[in-house]
């Protein structure tokens, strides 16, 4: 799978705690596969201020109710937004989340 640009991902949750853990796993998976990738974690509240830094965003399952609000901000920067695959989230599976991100970027 080819990506023609550096991937800048943000994983959003309420406060940034569980998303930090998942971001670390995704970063490790990307490095293992030789991808240049920035993976940040953050709260949905601060996304508005820093949205333009990213080219893909994932929402954790516990903040799914904020998808519409986050998507509205992301749309202004053409950033695709999806919910993290629930099973991958439960297992903190960085590889599976990385696959999800690559699919989002290549669409």
NUTOR-639478 format. One record per residue: residue number from 1; residue in one letter; x, y, z of N, C-alpha, C in turn. Coordinates in nm, 4 decimals. Layout:
# residues N
NUM, a, X, Y, Z, X, Y, Z, X, Y, Z
...
This chain:
# residues 107
1, x, 0.0844, -0.1193, 0.0000, 0.0000, 0.0000, 0.0000, 0.0886, 0.1252, 0.0000
2, x, 0.0715, 0.2098, -0.0948, 0.1532, 0.3301, -0.1086, 0.0833, 0.4525, -0.0493
3, x, 0.1578, 0.5310, 0.0242, 0.1041, 0.6618, 0.0634, 0.2022, 0.7638, 0.0112
4, x, 0.1523, 0.8682, -0.0463, 0.2387, 0.9661, -0.1107, 0.2676, 1.0857, -0.0218
5, x, 0.2263, 1.0791, 0.1024, 0.2518, 1.1919, 0.1910, 0.2692, 1.1411, 0.3329
6, x, 0.3296, 1.2237, 0.4153, 0.3403, 1.1863, 0.5557, 0.2011, 1.1831, 0.6145
7, x, 0.1756, 1.0811, 0.6915, 0.0457, 1.0685, 0.7557, 0.0508, 1.1410, 0.8891
8, x, -0.0451, 1.2276, 0.9094, -0.0552, 1.2994, 1.0365, -0.1919, 1.2681, 1.0952
9, x, -0.1915, 1.1765, 1.1897, -0.3136, 1.1236, 1.2487, -0.3360, 1.1814, 1.3876
10, x, -0.4603, 1.2121, 1.4174, -0.4966, 1.2437, 1.5552, -0.6058, 1.1469, 1.5979
11, x, -0.5877, 1.0914, 1.7174, -0.6876, 1.0027, 1.7766, -0.7531, 1.0806, 1.8888
12, x, -0.8837, 1.0958, 1.8783, -0.9571, 1.1801, 1.9732, -1.0398, 1.1001, 2.0729
13, x, -1.0322, 1.1409, 2.1982, -1.1206, 1.0854, 2.3009, -1.1641, 1.2034, 2.3884
14, x, -1.2212, 1.1759, 2.5038, -1.2687, 1.2876, 2.5857, -1.1539, 1.3710, 2.6409
15, x, -1.0556, 1.3053, 2.6999, -0.9475, 1.3804, 2.7656, -0.8088, 1.3500, 2.7121
16, x, -0.7939, 1.2491, 2.6287, -0.6620, 1.2190, 2.5733, -0.5897, 1.1050, 2.6436
17, x, -0.6505, 1.0415, 2.7439, -0.5805, 0.9357, 2.8181, -0.5707, 0.8047, 2.7396
18, x, -0.6836, 0.7446, 2.7039, -0.6781, 0.6187, 2.6300, -0.6264, 0.6410, 2.4885
19, x, -0.6519, 0.7581, 2.4336, -0.6038, 0.7835, 2.2976, -0.4512, 0.7904, 2.2937
20, x, -0.3878, 0.8332, 2.4026, -0.2406, 0.8377, 2.4077, -0.1832, 0.6972, 2.3975
21, x, -0.2470, 0.6056, 2.4677, -0.2049, 0.4657, 2.4661, -0.2167, 0.4078, 2.3251
22, x, -0.3312, 0.4319, 2.2619, -0.3542, 0.3800, 2.1276, -0.2611, 0.4474, 2.0268
23, x, -0.2397, 0.5769, 2.0415, -0.1501, 0.6504, 1.9506, -0.0103, 0.5889, 1.9522
24, x, 0.0366, 0.5523, 2.0697, 0.1686, 0.4904, 2.0848, 0.1738, 0.3575, 2.0087
25, x, 0.0682, 0.2783, 2.0191, 0.0627, 0.1476, 1.9512, 0.0611, 0.1647, 1.7988
26, x, -0.0134, 0.2643, 1.7514, -0.0213, 0.2894, 1.6069, 0.1144, 0.3379, 1.5555
27, x, 0.1785, 0.4255, 1.6317, 0.3117, 0.4773, 1.5962, 0.4108, 0.3611, 1.5839
28, x, 0.4077, 0.2698, 1.6804, 0.4979, 0.1539, 1.6776, 0.4710, 0.0668, 1.5545
29, x, 0.3430, 0.0453, 1.5238, 0.3061, -0.0356, 1.4074, 0.3562, 0.0305, 1.2783
30, x, 0.3424, 0.1628, 1.2705, 0.3864, 0.2364, 1.1515, 0.5381, 0.2260, 1.1345
31, x, 0.6114, 0.2426, 1.2439, 0.7574, 0.2344, 1.2369, 0.8019, 0.0957, 1.1932
32, x, 0.7348, -0.0072, 1.2460, 0.7665, -0.1458, 1.2080, 0.7509, -0.1661, 1.0576
33, x, 0.6521, -0.0988, 0.9999, 0.6250, -0.1155, 0.8566, 0.6960, -0.0113, 0.7705
34, x, 0.7727, 0.0768, 0.8330, 0.8497, 0.1748, 0.7575, 0.7726, 0.2961, 0.7091
35, x, 0.6618, 0.3293, 0.7751, 0.5851, 0.4479, 0.7379, 0.6331, 0.5692, 0.8167
36, x, 0.6353, 0.6834, 0.7497, 0.6603, 0.8092, 0.8182, 0.5245, 0.8573, 0.8652
37, x, 0.5098, 0.8679, 0.9953, 0.3776, 0.8988, 1.0477, 0.3878, 0.9749, 1.1786
38, x, 0.3016, 1.0737, 1.1939, 0.2886, 1.1442, 1.3204, 0.1557, 1.1015, 1.3781
39, x, 0.1576, 1.0507, 1.5003, 0.0336, 1.0075, 1.5643, 0.0201, 1.0827, 1.6954
40, x, -0.0818, 1.1651, 1.7030, -0.1072, 1.2408, 1.8250, -0.2384, 1.1957, 1.8869
41, x, -0.2518, 1.2271, 2.0131, -0.3755, 1.1979, 2.0848, -0.4263, 1.3288, 2.1395
42, x, -0.5566, 1.3397, 2.1520, -0.6097, 1.4639, 2.2069, -0.7553, 1.4515, 2.2431
43, x, -0.8012, 1.5529, 2.3096, -0.9426, 1.5598, 2.3429, -1.0186, 1.6239, 2.2284
44, x, -1.1444, 1.5894, 2.2169, -1.2256, 1.6448, 2.1080, -1.2361, 1.7961, 2.1196
45, x, -1.2317, 1.8487, 2.2409, -1.2442, 1.9927, 2.2634, -1.1336, 2.0748, 2.2009
46, x, -1.0119, 2.0205, 2.1985, -0.8994, 2.0965, 2.1438, -0.8795, 2.0752, 1.9939
47, x, -0.9576, 1.9851, 1.9338, -0.9421, 1.9542, 1.7915, -0.9603, 2.0778, 1.7042
48, x, -1.0554, 2.1620, 1.7405, -1.0840, 2.2815, 1.6612, -0.9587, 2.3682, 1.6427
49, x, -0.8812, 2.3832, 1.7491, -0.7618, 2.4684, 1.7441, -0.6487, 2.4095, 1.6599
50, x, -0.6431, 2.2755, 1.6512, -0.5276, 2.2188, 1.5816, -0.5613, 2.1273, 1.4643
51, x, -0.6844, 2.1321, 1.4183, -0.7280, 2.0438, 1.3099, -0.6406, 2.0548, 1.1852
52, x, -0.5985, 2.1751, 1.1496, -0.5257, 2.1935, 1.0237, -0.3907, 2.1216, 1.0213
53, x, -0.3421, 2.0761, 1.1350, -0.2142, 2.0040, 1.1399, -0.2253, 1.8595, 1.0922
54, x, -0.3483, 1.8086, 1.0758, -0.3674, 1.6654, 1.0498, -0.4287, 1.6386, 0.9136
55, x, -0.4090, 1.5153, 0.8647, -0.4762, 1.4772, 0.7409, -0.5650, 1.3549, 0.7595
56, x, -0.5773, 1.3086, 0.8835, -0.6718, 1.2008, 0.9141, -0.7025, 1.2045, 1.0645
57, x, -0.8295, 1.1759, 1.0989, -0.8706, 1.1800, 1.2395, -0.9550, 1.0569, 1.2729
58, x, -0.9303, 1.0031, 1.3907, -1.0098, 0.8910, 1.4399, -1.0715, 0.9284, 1.5728
59, x, -1.1943, 0.8855, 1.5910, -1.2647, 0.9080, 1.7179, -1.2760, 0.7760, 1.7918
60, x, -1.2506, 0.7790, 1.9203, -1.2670, 0.6582, 1.9994, -1.4153, 0.6311, 2.0215
61, x, -1.4509, 0.5037, 2.0413, -1.5926, 0.4673, 2.0542, -1.6697, 0.5461, 2.1606
62, x, -1.6060, 0.5809, 2.2711, -1.6786, 0.6495, 2.3792, -1.7157, 0.7936, 2.3450
63, x, -1.6618, 0.8480, 2.2352, -1.7007, 0.9848, 2.1950, -1.7710, 0.9840, 2.0588
64, x, -1.8284, 0.8690, 2.0223, -1.8963, 0.8568, 1.8918, -2.0053, 0.9615, 1.8754
65, x, -2.0671, 1.0031, 1.9862, -2.1749, 1.1037, 1.9803, -2.1236, 1.2405, 1.9339
66, x, -1.9919, 1.2594, 1.9301, -1.9348, 1.3875, 1.8855, -1.8890, 1.3838, 1.7398
67, x, -1.9174, 1.2734, 1.6704, -1.8681, 1.2579, 1.5328, -1.9157, 1.3697, 1.4409
68, x, -2.0427, 1.4072, 1.4522, -2.0974, 1.5108, 1.3656, -2.0223, 1.6437, 1.3868
69, x, -2.0043, 1.6788, 1.5124, -1.9346, 1.8020, 1.5493, -1.7886, 1.8013, 1.5001
70, x, -1.7187, 1.6906, 1.5224, -1.5793, 1.6778, 1.4798, -1.5708, 1.6781, 1.3268
71, x, -1.6637, 1.6091, 1.2614, -1.6637, 1.6034, 1.1148, -1.6821, 1.7412, 1.0524
72, x, -1.7642, 1.8238, 1.1166, -1.7875, 1.9580, 1.0655, -1.6557, 2.0375, 1.0633
73, x, -1.5776, 2.0254, 1.1687, -1.4473, 2.0930, 1.1772, -1.3527, 2.0320, 1.0736
74, x, -1.3486, 1.8989, 1.0684, -1.2577, 1.8276, 0.9784, -1.2874, 1.8565, 0.8314
75, x, -1.4153, 1.8692, 0.7976, -1.4546, 1.8947, 0.6586, -1.3921, 2.0229, 0.6039
76, x, -1.3749, 2.1200, 0.6884, -1.3152, 2.2468, 0.6457, -1.1712, 2.2271, 0.5967
77, x, -1.1066, 2.1203, 0.6420, -0.9682, 2.0911, 0.6030, -0.9574, 1.9629, 0.5195
78, x, -1.0713, 1.9111, 0.4725, -1.0762, 1.7852, 0.3965, -1.0083, 1.6702, 0.4718
79, x, -1.0371, 1.6587, 0.6004, -0.9804, 1.5516, 0.6822, -1.0860, 1.4423, 0.6984
80, x, -1.0538, 1.3189, 0.6552, -1.1499, 1.2108, 0.6777, -1.1582, 1.1770, 0.8274
81, x, -1.2785, 1.1496, 0.8748, -1.3016, 1.1154, 1.0157, -1.3789, 0.9847, 1.0227
82, x, -1.3324, 0.8945, 1.1058, -1.4036, 0.7687, 1.1294, -1.3939, 0.7353, 1.2769
83, x, -1.4787, 0.6430, 1.3192, -1.4656, 0.5880, 1.4537, -1.3587, 0.4799, 1.4481
84, x, -1.2766, 0.4705, 1.5520, -1.1780, 0.3636, 1.5596, -1.2532, 0.2309, 1.5578
85, x, -1.2030, 0.1370, 1.4816, -1.2604, 0.0030, 1.4816, -1.2708, -0.0438, 1.6271
86, x, -1.3919, -0.0830, 1.6674, -1.4172, -0.1112, 1.8084, -1.3340, -0.2268, 1.8635
87, x, -1.3185, -0.3300, 1.7842, -1.2390, -0.4441, 1.8283, -1.0915, -0.4039, 1.8416
88, x, -1.0420, -0.3300, 1.7439, -0.9024, -0.2843, 1.7475, -0.8791, -0.1962, 1.8697
89, x, -0.9790, -0.1133, 1.9009, -0.9689, -0.0264, 2.0183, -0.9639, -0.1090, 2.1463
90, x, -1.0543, -0.2058, 2.1578, -1.0604, -0.2898, 2.2776, -0.9295, -0.3648, 2.2996
91, x, -0.8679, -0.4063, 2.1896, -0.7436, -0.4834, 2.1986, -0.6190, -0.3942, 2.1931
92, x, -0.6407, -0.2623, 2.1750, -0.5284, -0.1687, 2.1564, -0.4367, -0.2228, 2.0451
93, x, -0.4982, -0.2610, 1.9328, -0.4288, -0.3218, 1.8195, -0.3815, -0.2137, 1.7220
94, x, -0.2579, -0.1713, 1.7391, -0.2006, -0.0662, 1.6554, -0.1986, -0.1006, 1.5081
95, x, -0.1707, -0.2276, 1.4757, -0.1660, -0.2699, 1.3353, -0.3014, -0.2576, 1.2681
96, x, -0.4040, -0.3008, 1.3376, -0.5392, -0.2954, 1.2800, -0.5842, -0.1497, 1.2611
97, x, -0.5502, -0.0644, 1.3562, -0.5854, 0.0773, 1.3440, -0.5052, 0.1413, 1.2305
98, x, -0.3791, 0.1041, 1.2171, -0.2975, 0.1548, 1.1066, -0.3592, 0.1156, 0.9722
99, x, -0.4048, -0.0094, 0.9603, -0.4715, -0.0535, 0.8366, -0.5932, 0.0336, 0.8068
100, x, -0.6703, 0.0637, 0.9109, -0.7886, 0.1475, 0.8965, -0.7502, 0.2865, 0.8445
101, x, -0.6451, 0.3439, 0.9002, -0.5983, 0.4772, 0.8599, -0.5511, 0.4758, 0.7144
102, x, -0.4756, 0.3734, 0.6760, -0.4269, 0.3647, 0.5385, -0.5418, 0.3554, 0.4395
103, x, -0.6450, 0.2814, 0.4768, -0.7628, 0.2677, 0.3915, -0.8319, 0.4044, 0.3771
104, x, -0.8422, 0.4787, 0.4869, -0.9068, 0.6111, 0.4849, -0.8303, 0.7075, 0.3942
105, x, -0.6986, 0.7038, 0.4016, -0.6154, 0.7958, 0.3250, -0.6164, 0.7628, 0.1773
106, x, -0.6249, 0.6345, 0.1465, -0.6203, 0.5926, 0.0050, -0.7563, 0.5976, -0.0637
107, x, -0.8594, 0.6408, 0.0083, -0.9919, 0.6526, -0.0536, -1.0118, 0.7892, -0.1141
